[in-house]
């Protein structure tokens, strides 16, 4: 718990310092209703915009991965059905021969004639 509190304090100090640095170096400020936002508010607004962009990117990436996965599964099922429909007579013949020959098997014993 102590480490979590320490991490939150350090993050807060870094955000405040980065906000002040961005404000001093680049003159980046956000005005809302003719009111100047503080450096912390500037960073929080930029972080919120970044979170929105990351969320939209994640949703697009997941939907693309899902579409590709659905396409691959559909292609696999289509190829499987094509293969089964192509060789079903051979499979039926092998199954009939196996069922007919199942009771007549002689056990092989090496060295016995």
ABEGO torsion letter per residue (X at the ends): XAAAAAAAAAAAAAAAAAAAAAAAAAGBBBBBGGBBBBAAAAAAAAAAAAAAAAAAAAAAAAAAAAAAAAAAAAAAAAAAAAAAAAAAAAAAAAAAAAAAAAAABBBBBBGBX
